[in-house]
Amino acid sequence: EPEVTQTPSHQVTQMGQEVILRCVPISNHLYFYWYRQILGQKVEFLVSFYNNEISEKSEIFDDQFSVERPDGSNFTLKIRSTKLEDSAMYFCASSEDVLLQYFGPGTRLTVL
Amino acid sequence: AQTVTQSQPEMSVQEAETVTLSCTYDTSESDYYLFWYKQPPSRQMILVIRQEAYKQQNATENRFSVNFQKAAKSFSLKISDSQLGDAAMYFCAYRNSGAGSYQLTFGKGTKLSVIP
């Protein structure tokens, strides 16, 4: 069964550094999403992406974040200058239509 | 803004028994979707069951069923004949049905343990 995959599973970075989190959505899916979960807190929506543009974003998704679909398979989340509070589990999801979202296993980002 | 509340941080159930996980939500919308996701340890979230708010009939998927009380804004998940593989975090989630609104709003989750 097709799955959403994410790399790396764990990323450690220094504060102020740029990180790129990678996702490979399910191949025929058209909608892509990023969520994050700070330890002990709720899973929070960051952004949705459709037809090569952002369709919706939350207040969390400020100018330090960006998303891109650089080729036909990858979907990336870039954090330009990481802060300590960016430490979280980042989940990618994809959907064929707008209803059912399929999640990846997550990337644990640790900012030191 | 919509909110989702799961008041049970942890639950446990004996194998083969039935357990109910609670979820309440707050919204001013009349049409929306509700979901339960399961997250086994170190694994991705998997959709367990979904409910469209306009449907009065409660959704059922094998051993999983919901009790959807629209007026009370309650959406509980019942797991019958619990199995060891049901042990996981369970997240309740809400989504507006309107065009252009795709984000899921999650509760904090309930950690379910299954006792052999």
Interface residues (C-beta under 8 A of the other chain):
Chain A: E3 V4 Y31 Y33 Y35 Q41 K42 V43 E44 F45 S48 S55 E56 S58 F91 S95 V98 L99 L100 Q101 Y102 F103 G104 P105 G106
Chain B: V4 Y33 Y37 S42 R43 Q44 M45 I46 L47 R50 F91 G100 S101 Y102 Q103 L104 T105 F106 G107 K108 G109
